[in-house]
Amino acid sequence: MSQINRIKVSLKYTDAIGHDLGIISSTNTTEHLVPIPNVLVELGSSGQRVTINFNKYGHDGVWIESRTNGGDWVFLAVDTLTHYYDERPLAAGNIQETREYRLRWWDKSVAHGEWSNVQTALIGS
């Protein structure tokens, strides 16, 4: 019996688990014009970090830009996983700062499409 079949016959198996594992396809055929990020502040290996969660909806990944305390937008990363950890240290003085994030699709080494809504995280002591 294959691993997938063992998972599917488990008493705890649900369709939601199957979708999460990618062993059954999503019935969501909506065209996603922009990434939909979810930003969380949590404790990382060296203090606070910002976690950006997103669904790729069939795209290769996302291009992520950030700005701190209302400054200029700067490239942060291309991420092909379904989450990104921003573990940059706080600016000089180790004070509270506001970080904003926006994402757009990344496919075949090219960023494209409209920007997502800006998501904000407040970090620091």
N, C-alpha and C positions, 0 to 999 in steps of 0.2 A: 504494500500500500504506500502510495507517495505521501510526502510530508503534507502537501496541500489537502489530500483526501483525509488524512488524520486530523488536520485542523478543522475541516468542515464537519466531520462527524462528532466532534467534541460537544458535550452537553452545554458548554459555556460559549460556543460559537454563535455569533450573530452576523447579519448582513453588514452592520457597521464595522465590525472587526474585519470582515472580508474586504470591504472598501479600503480600510486603513492599511491592510497588508498588501493591497494591490492584486488579490487573487480573484476578485470579481470587479468588473468595470463599473464606473460611475454612470448613473443614468442622467447626470446633469449635462445637458447639451448646450447650456447657455454659453454664448461667446463672452469671454471675460476680456473686456477692452483694457483694463488696467489691473495691476496686482492689488490685492486687498491685504495690507499689512496689519498685524496686531502687535503692538509694542508693549513690552512688560519690563519693569525694573525688578531685578532679583539679585541675590547674592551669588557672585562668581568666585573663582579661585583666588582672586586678589582684591576682593571688595565688591562694590556694586557693579553690575553690568546691565546693559540693555539687550533684551532678546527681541528680535524681530521675527515673528512667525508669518508665514504666507503659504499659499497653495500655488503650485506652478501651472495648474490647469493645462498640462501638455506642453508648456514652454520649457526651454532648456534651463532657464533660471531668471534671475532679476539683477538689474543694475541698481545699486543703492547709493544715494547721496545723502549727506548730512550737513547740518549747520548748527553751530553752537552759539547760544545767546544772541540770536538774530544776525549773525555774521553772514558771510558768503556761503553759498552751497558749494561743497567739495565732494569729489568722488570718494566713496568709502570702500566699496567692494562690488565684485560680481559674485553672486552666490547661486550655486546650482543645487543646494540642499533646500530643505523646507524651513530652515531657520538660520538666522545669523546672530552671532554674539558680538556686540560692540563692547569690548573690554578696554577701550582707551582710557588712560588715566585722566583724572580731572585736570583742568587748566591750572596754571600756577596759583598758589594760594590755597589749593584744595578746598574751594568753596562750592556751594551749590551752583549748578548750571542747568540750563534748559537745552536739550538736544532735540532737534527736529529731523525727521527722516522722510524721504520720498523714494518711491521705487518705480521702475518701468521694466518692461520685458527685455530679456536678453536671449536671443536665438542666433545660432550659427555665428558667434563672435560679434554680434551687432546689437547695440541697444536700440530699442524702437518703441513706438507707441506713446500714448499720453502718460503723464506722471500720475501716480496714485494720489489720493488725499494725503496731506501732510499729517504725520503722527508725531506727537510730542511726548517726551519723557523728562522728568525732573530728577536729577541725581545729585548726590553729594550730602554732606552733613549739615 
